[in-house]
Amino acid sequence: MTDIKILDGNEENLFAITASANYINQALEEAREVDKQLKILQNYDNGILLAATTMSKEDFTTTLLNSKPVFIRHISSFHAIGEINENMTTDEIAAMIMKHNSIIEKNVKVAVQIRKVRGEYYFNPIDLKGKIDELLLEMGSEPEIKEPDYIISVLLDGAKCYIGMSHGMLNVSTWSGGMIHYKKDEVDISRAKYKLLEAISVFKLDLSNVHTALDLGAAPGGWTSVLLEKEIAVTAVDILPMDVRLNKYQNYTNIKGNITELDLPEESFDLLTADISSNPKSTATMINKASRFLKNNGYAIVTVKLMGDKVRRGIKEVKEIYQEVFSIEEVKQLFHNKDEITLLLKKQS
Ligand SMILES: C[S@@+](CC[C@H](N)C(=O)[O-])C[C@H]1O[C@@H](n2cnc3c(N)ncnc32)[C@H](O)[C@@H]1O
């Protein structure tokens, strides 16, 4: 069987860092704020960097997690490099990978995340995952996709196979590459709804005490539909028409008009949402004014369009506007965000 090179020492602390391909430079800036000496060994053109940190793996990981990166969606660390050749069966490749992940305790949940970054393969990575899952079951652990205790990460780069294992919470996201996939519903009002679903999940937002929401810039109604399905009463505001399918909900109100001209009781909503794809600074000023309708300490979920070259500076300026009214709880470029980020804000009393 092919030999594996085991990585040790600081000079070869390898990580895969994943971001949106459009914002990989911003992700790299975030990683370099943690480790100025970070070396990029490969920049795959699909938003994945192979990087070597000069810090210990633990220091790099914990400092990066504490810095709450906006653009880095996922990291995975590697402790071995295996070589694959086309004479190997998927059973043999799976055995090679598991040879170096054999310390797993019994009854733990393990996610196997295999990503192909370069090269054509004679096997399907899903079949390889299936073989590793079989070995995990034989070892008494439980293959699991959501909320795993451990993640086995495999990066397939031509003949090289980077192998790593980490605790679930250390990869920034427990989803492979930070990519949350939802089962798409053919009758969705708009695909924008997945942005809100992802924000609620990634920000671990507890909506059990949210009974009323004001959705600004709501048409055609994807976000509104998510909130209504959670039995939250929604007032949806847009100059454009909302999807008529929303009319079946009893606790749904539509105000067709401009957000700037809203006249509603002050401090009457538990949650404010706004997905407005225009100038982020004027949007922030408009949302700040509309925040009078939100209860004190209520949350707001807003998207911020990314514009211009100085993306991170632009975000800082927009955050400063929101901070006149809100505290900034979370900032993330979510998988379902395109040229935008999502903020979780809390209205200051
Ligand atoms: C990206 S779309 C919202 C998509 C929506 N979140 C969904 O899930 O279907 C942005 C919306 O903001 C609305 N909008 C922008 N500025 C507005 C304003 N000043 N008043 C009312 N609506 C506005 C636009 O008409 C547009 O429908």
The ligand as a Gaussian input file, in Angstrom:
#p B3LYP/6-31G(d) Opt

LIG

0 1
 C      -33.591000      41.450000      -2.839000
 S      -35.234000      41.957000      -2.873000
 C      -35.908000      41.168000      -1.450000
 C      -36.117000      39.698000      -1.596000
 C      -36.902000      39.142000      -0.427000
 N      -36.118000      39.171000       0.789000
 C      -37.386000      37.728000      -0.671000
 O      -37.014000      36.842000       0.132000
 O      -38.140000      37.467000      -1.593000
 C      -35.135000      43.639000      -2.378000
 C      -36.462000      44.357000      -2.321000
 O      -36.292000      45.590000      -1.635000
 C      -37.286000      46.476000      -2.135000
 N      -36.954000      47.868000      -1.740000
 C      -35.791000      48.527000      -1.903000
 N      -35.870000      49.757000      -1.389000
 C      -37.136000      49.906000      -0.902000
 C      -37.830000      50.960000      -0.240000
 N      -37.239000      52.139000       0.005000
 N      -39.101000      50.749000       0.137000
 C      -39.708000      49.567000      -0.104000
 N      -39.103000      48.539000      -0.721000
 C      -37.831000      48.693000      -1.114000
 C      -37.253000      46.220000      -3.615000
 O      -38.465000      46.647000      -4.219000
 C      -37.044000      44.698000      -3.667000
 O      -38.268000      44.035000      -3.841000

